[in-house]
Amino acid sequence: MNVSAERSKAIWGAPEINAPALTGSVSAEVAVIGSGVAGLSVAYELARTGMDVVVIDRGPIASGMSARTTAHLSAYTDDGFAELIRMRGLDAARLWRQSQADAIDRIEAIADALNANCDFRRLDGLLFLAPETDPKVIDSELVASAQVGMLAVKQQGAPFARHQSTPCLRFPNQATFHPLKYLTALAAAIRHAGGRLFANSPVVSVAEKDGSIQLVTGDGAHVTAAHAVVATNAPINDRLAVHAKQAPYRTYAAAYEIARDSLPDALYWDTLDPYHYVRLQPGDAQNDILIVGGEDHKTGECNNGDQRIRNLARWTRDMIPGVGTEITRWSGQILEPLDYVAFIGRNPGDEHIYIATGDSGQGMTHGAVAGLLIADLIQEKANPWTALYDPARKPIRAMGEFLRENATAAKNFAEYLTPGEISSADKLASGEGAILRRGMGKVALYRRMDGSLCERSAICTHLGCHIHWNSFEKCWDCPCHGSQFSPEGEPLNGPAATALAKTDS
């Protein structure tokens, strides 16, 4: 079950990219694990040069977190340039801004070259002051934006109710698009160049030995490659080195009908933390689609997704009183790097395994960055962004954030000493899950809609953290590093690659 993937189809549709499951043994120059924007971007950049590429995904092609995006394409960081300069320094902040601008240019160029018909368009981004935040943030970001080389224009007024005099920053020449139409075009181009796509083939092992990479799927299929790229949102090959430097967060989105031309076509963000983000998607002749996101929280630490969607709806209707009916709602998981810059490049300790993770709220542009940067690394070409995104870097200035975020694991392990959430399986309603204490251990219980019970271990198969039920997604979440499991215990999202253990009931 992948609830939000089904919900988001109401906006993006289902990717029509048929691909077989991987069987037997295959070989390639490059094996890409994951078929979201990062994985397909890397595969496209390499396949077009003539390299032999295979793409392998746990589920259908292009059906992971990239299918849950709201698809803002911006060179403005959602952490703010002032904070990025403080954390990484001015030179790095300038380089980051340039990489994001180049990523947008690359997406535009590819969409044009492939006739992707993916609704790509250039538009303004508007950062507007939220009532609860310090007005100085607008001036601070105006100065910081100039320092990193990004044009920002200060103005008064945003096109929302009671915001006619609100201070704003306008960032020209940002963009947006339809993500699945774009990914469908990438997949077709990869195949046209000789690349191979394999779906419904969960990779459970990635190992580098004697100069080659060996991949093994859950069904026992094998891939031998000279290089491997792990583009699975959260890397499945890394136990802790990278995961300790980023934190999983859940973000929520909803889509509404809105009359055509009732809101200028732009990207909108407010200055709250967590912030709201808004954009339009072309609809029919009379209406567009308004997509609103926000209400983020640490993965696994809240189980109130429906309430957060109601909060979004209340905020939306307060800001845009004429908005129409809700079309759909969904959520996604983002990984927040402690020093505000993604981890893209050679996996720490490996020579020919590469990763792309830590996208924060900018997965689309980071995916395009990964395509350019990792393709250069594999082809042994110099790239100006290598050190900036290096996964082996040590975020020294983020040590306070490191300690705060990694305290989640210590707090989580203590839960094994606490009582269960229910005292008996009889307390569990159909379609719901909960944790039951049984002797010295804990059991993850899920009651199927037919009334039968599924029992699995409550121990995440990545590093042994205690999982929590997510009633909005109907899945099990791991708060430590973001693993997700279906109600039946099958892995949905890394870093866990194997199912929750069965219990002796």
Beta strands, then each sheet from edge to edge (+ up, - down):
strand 1: 25-33
strand 2: 53-56
strand 3: 72-73
strand 4: 121-128
strand 5: 153-156
strand 6: 167-176
strand 7: 196-198
strand 8: 203-209
strand 9: 212-217
strand 10: 222-230
strand 11: 246-259
strand 12: 267-270
strand 13: 277-281
strand 14: 287-298
strand 15: 326-337
strand 16: 343-346
strand 17: 353-357
strand 18: 433-438
strand 19: 441-447
strand 20: 453-457
strand 21: 468-470
strand 22: 475-477
strand 23: 484-485
strand 24: 491-493
sheet 1: 7+ 2+ 1+ 10+ 9- 8+
sheet 2: 7+ 2+ 1+ 10+ 17+ 16-
sheet 3: 3+ 6- 4+ 12+ 13- 14+ 11- 15+
sheet 4: 3+ 6- 5+
sheet 5: 18+ 19- 20+
sheet 6: 21+ 22- 23+ 24-
end
